[in-house]
Amino acid sequence: MAAKDDVLGFHAQWYDPRPQLVKDFVLKYYPLTHEADMTDVKSHRLFLKRSKLPSTIKAGDFIVGGKVIIYGRELSLVEYADPATRNRLATSSNTGGLLLDPSTTSKWGDIIAAAEQSGCRITECRTVAFAGRAADVAAQELGTSPDAFMTGAGVSMLVAFRGAGVASLAAGSGIYPLSGDSNLFQLAAENGSTATFDSCTCCVLKPHAVKAGNVGTILATIQAQGYDVSAMQSFSLSRASAREFLEVYKGVVADYGTVVDEFAAGSVIAMELRAEDAVTQFRKTAGPWDVETAKELFPNTIRAQFGVDNVRNAVHCTDLEGDGKTECEYFFDLLQ
């Protein structure tokens, strides 16, 4: 599996629900032909012969910590299978991040977009309200005053990135670079969600939009239209969780099973957006579910600008008036 053979090797795991066991495989990916094969580690038998992968799977998905769905099996890539693959992907595995204090709130989208344009890709993000001891710990790690995190609404944003552009992440007013081993994400998790569950709607950036590096630009579009981003967090959904969240849309949304697969195909980013009549207004901002209709009739909407097709249409938005709070609670309460 030398790099010159253009083969990438990974140790992959799949949870088989029938015997309730985690099964281990060596997965080989062939970038030139976009094919893969898999060998069962325990039996040493070929589990999947070399086969063409669907276009929904991208070459960039093959990275340790990534997740791919191949023929209905949700595979987690847990380690490189050989030194050549590790060396080849080392640059794209560089990690780092940013803490954006409350003074930067209105610029979150622009700051993240600039990082993505430099070659960074988001691996994790979440809003956090640092206060008391948590603010002291954050200030100590970053070498600043706790007061920096307690201005205005007191909501900061943590963003972790991977990629060659990580080295270019720089400090600025209210912007603090983070090392790849920062403890602040754990501290933020202990602090809980910043969601309000009031006058809100739910927006979910789909995996294809996250992988494409469109998070910052979409967020900037949302902020420019006056929505208050009261909570934002990345999630890696299992297919079971994706089905549970989307259950209300079963029988309503075409290609429901494929939509579930898209939700589970990588990291999603959920947002609680607040505004007057938030559900109705954000449906207009998102645009029609059908991307071609959106492009023809509503070209300035999110789905028209960033959608690929009716499954990969950039964002999910709450459809029914009474479901905004419920959908936000799913991500920012139940999944916490």
Long-range contacts (C-beta under 8 A, 24 or more apart in sequence): 1-28, 1-81, 1-82, 1-84, 1-85, 2-84, 3-84, 3-85, 3-87, 3-88, 6-30, 6-31, 6-32, 8-62, 8-85, 8-88, 8-89, 9-80, 9-81, 9-82, 9-84, 9-85, 10-62, 10-64, 10-77, 10-78, 10-79, 10-80, 10-81, 10-85, 11-41, 11-77, 11-78, 11-79, 11-80, 11-81, 12-38, 12-75, 12-76, 12-77, 12-78, 13-75, 13-76, 13-78, 14-73, 14-74, 14-75, 14-76, 15-74, 25-75, 26-81, 27-75, 27-77, 27-81, 28-81, 29-59, 29-62, 31-59, 34-59, 36-70, 38-70, 56-208, 56-261, 56-262, 56-265, 56-311, 56-312, 57-265, 58-211, 60-92, 60-121, 60-211, 61-211, 61-265, 61-266, 63-89, 63-92, 63-93, 63-162, 64-89, 64-93, 65-123, 66-266, 67-236, 67-264, 67-265, 67-266, 68-265, 69-239, 69-261, 69-264, 69-265, 74-238, 74-239, 74-264, 91-164, 92-162, 92-163, 92-164, 93-162, 94-162, 94-163, 94-164, 94-166, 94-167, 94-180, 95-123, 95-160, 95-161, 95-162, 95-166, 95-180, 96-160, 96-161, 96-166, 96-167, 96-169, 96-177, 96-178, 96-179, 96-180, 97-124, 97-158, 97-159, 97-160, 97-161, 97-169, 97-177, 97-178, 97-179, 97-180, 97-182, 98-157, 98-158, 98-159, 98-161, 98-169, 98-175, 98-176, 98-177, 98-178, 99-138, 99-142, 99-156, 99-157, 99-158, 99-159, 99-175, 99-176, 99-178, 99-184, 100-156, 100-157, 100-158, 100-159, 100-174, 100-175, 100-176, 101-148, 101-149, 101-151, 101-156, 101-174, 101-175, 101-176, 102-149, 102-150, 102-151, 102-152, 102-153, 102-154, 102-155, 102-156, 102-174, 103-148, 103-151, 103-152, 103-173, 103-174, 104-157, 104-173, 104-174, 104-175, 105-152, 105-153, 105-155, 105-157, 105-229, 106-223, 108-157, 108-216, 108-219, 108-220, 108-223, 108-229, 109-216, 109-217, 109-218, 109-219, 109-220, 109-221, 109-222, 109-223, 109-224, 110-216, 110-220, 111-175, 111-216, 112-159, 112-215, 112-216, 112-219, 113-215, 113-216, 113-217, 113-219, 113-220, 114-216, 115-159, 115-161, 115-165, 115-169, 115-216, 116-213, 116-214, 116-215, 116-216, 116-217, 117-213, 117-216, 118-165, 118-168, 118-169, 119-163, 119-164, 119-165, 119-168, 120-161, 120-162, 120-163, 120-165, 120-166, 120-169, 120-213, 121-161, 121-162, 121-163, 121-210, 121-211, 121-213, 122-159, 122-160, 122-161, 122-210, 122-215, 122-234, 122-267, 122-269, 123-160, 123-161, 123-162, 123-234, 123-267, 124-158, 124-159, 124-160, 124-185, 124-234, 124-267, 125-157, 125-158, 125-159, 125-160, 125-215, 125-232, 125-233, 125-234, 125-269, 126-157, 126-158, 126-185, 126-188, 126-189, 126-232, 126-233, 126-234, 127-155, 127-156, 127-157, 127-158, 127-194, 127-229, 127-230, 127-231, 127-232, 127-233, 128-155, 128-156, 128-157, 128-158, 128-187, 128-188, 128-191, 128-194, 129-153, 129-154, 129-155, 129-156, 129-191, 129-194, 130-154, 130-156, 130-187, 130-188, 130-191, 131-191, 134-187, 134-190, 134-191, 137-183, 137-187, 138-184, 138-187, 141-182, 141-183, 141-184, 142-176, 144-176, 148-174, 155-194, 155-230, 157-232, 158-184, 158-185, 158-188, 160-185, 192-336, 193-231, 193-233, 193-332, 193-333, 193-336, 194-230, 194-231, 195-230, 195-231, 195-272, 195-328, 195-329, 195-332, 195-333, 196-230, 196-231, 196-272, 196-274, 197-272, 197-325, 197-328, 197-329, 197-332, 197-333, 198-274, 198-325, 199-274, 199-275, 199-276, 199-278, 200-230, 200-272, 200-273, 200-274, 200-278, 200-324, 200-325, 200-328, 201-272, 201-273, 201-275, 201-278, 201-279, 201-281, 201-282, 201-317, 201-318, 201-324, 201-327, 201-328, 202-270, 202-271, 202-272, 202-273, 202-316, 202-317, 202-318, 202-323, 202-324, 202-327, 202-328, 202-330, 202-331, 203-270, 203-271, 203-273, 203-282, 203-286, 203-315, 203-316, 203-317, 204-263, 204-268, 204-269, 204-270, 204-271, 204-315, 204-316, 204-317, 204-331, 205-268, 205-269, 205-270, 205-271, 205-314, 205-315, 206-262, 206-263, 206-268, 206-312, 206-313, 206-314, 206-315, 206-316, 207-262, 207-263, 207-265, 207-266, 207-267, 207-268, 208-262, 208-265, 208-266, 208-308, 208-312, 208-314, 209-306, 209-312, 209-314, 209-315, 210-234, 210-266, 210-267, 210-268, 210-269, 211-266, 212-306, 214-306, 214-314, 215-269, 217-306, 218-302, 218-306, 218-314, 218-315, 219-271, 221-285, 221-302, 221-305, 222-271, 222-273, 222-285, 222-302, 225-285, 226-275, 227-273, 227-274, 227-275, 227-278, 227-282, 227-285, 228-273, 228-274, 228-275, 229-271, 229-272, 229-273, 230-272, 230-273, 230-274, 231-270, 231-271, 231-272, 231-328, 231-332, 232-269, 232-270, 232-271, 232-272, 233-269, 233-270, 233-331, 233-332, 234-267, 234-268, 234-269, 234-270, 235-267, 235-268, 235-269, 235-270, 235-331, 235-335, 236-266, 236-267, 236-268, 237-263, 237-264, 237-268, 238-264, 239-264, 241-335, 244-330, 245-327, 245-330, 248-320, 248-323, 249-319, 253-289, 254-310, 255-310, 255-311, 258-311, 259-311, 262-311, 262-312, 263-316, 270-328, 270-331, 270-332, 272-328, 272-331, 272-332, 278-324, 279-317, 279-318, 279-319, 279-320, 279-321, 279-323, 279-324, 280-321, 282-317, 282-318, 283-317, 283-318, 283-319, 285-317, 286-314, 286-315, 286-317, 289-313
